Amino acid sequence: MVEPAVICPAAPLVRSGVVAAMLSSAVARRRRRSSKQESRKAPDEELVRRTAAGDARALGELYDRYGGLVYALGLRLLGDQHLAEELVQDVFTAVWRNAGSFDPSRARFSTWVYRIARNRITDLDRRRRARPRAAEGEGTERAGEDATGAVPEALDVAEALSRLTPEHREVLVLAYFRGLTQREISEATGLPLGTVKSRTSAALKALRRELERGGEG
């Protein structure tokens, strides 16, 4: 069983109102689900329609599918765990409030949610770059870096990853967004190193096909 929690933020990312309660229960649900169960879930478009009607469980399902990737995207581009957590909270609060404006004839839900994430990443990156360093040398890795310059490529990868199987998505998220080696992925997931290597190879082939397809289908 894939353990999505290894790539997702913990409960502190949710702090207020119906979205907070919904996301907290969604985190718990992710720990109990198998990849076979995930494959039988409702289409994104149906969940967005239910979310627009006020169904918090539907929003929880969308969080189950995309929360980990949004968090990993924020962590990679912003380099700050707290900002990545804030990004997830802000993105799914926006989904909750604006689900009624989603038009499936114009874009996939994954495209729509990553556009929301892109705009919020831009805002959070400005704030990150403007704040003073707490101590000498702190944050030097990203000092002067504009995270938004890497957003288009990262969004393309994230959207392609969202269409992979949970097993393939897990190893690539840990490698691409978290920068783990295959041995570190093995230790983080409990999978044998040989399984990680073969799964990563198959996942990369699947990811390449999705990237070549682009927004088709």
C-alpha positions, 0 to 999 in steps of 0.5 A: 500500500502506498502511504501518501502521508509521506509526501503530504503536510501534517495537520498544522496546515489547516487552521480555520472553519469548514475547510480546516475540519474537512482537510484534517479528516482528509489527512486521516482518510489518506492513511487508510486508503489503498491505490485500488480504492483511489482508482474507483473514486469519482471524477474530479469534475463531479467532485468540483460540482459537489464542492460548489454545492457545499459538500465538504467531503467532496473537497476532502476527496480533491485534497486527497488527490492534489494536496500532497502535490501542491505541498511538494510543489510549494516546498520545491519552489519556495524552500520553506515548509511553513509557506508550503503549508500555507500554500496548501491551505490557501489553495484549497480554501480558494477551491472551496470558495470558487468551485462554482466558477470552474468550467470543465469545458475550458480546462482540467481540474488539475490545470485549474488548481495548479493555476491557483497554486501558481498565483499564490506561489507568486505572492508567497515568493514575494513575501519570502524574498522581502522578509529579512533573514533571521540570522547570518547565513540563513536562507542563503540557498535561495537568497536572490532566487526568484522561485516563480521562474521555475513555476511553469516547468514545475506545474507541468510536471505536477500536473503530469504526476497527478495523472499517474498511479499512486505508486508511480507518483509517490516515488517521483514526488519524493525524487523530483520535489523532495530531492531524495535519492533512491536509497533515501526513498527506500528508507522513507517508504519501506520499499526494497531498493530494487523495487524503488529502482524498477518503480522509478524507471517505470514511473519515468516512462509513464511521466514522459508519456504524460508530458508528451501528451500535454493538455490533451485528453 
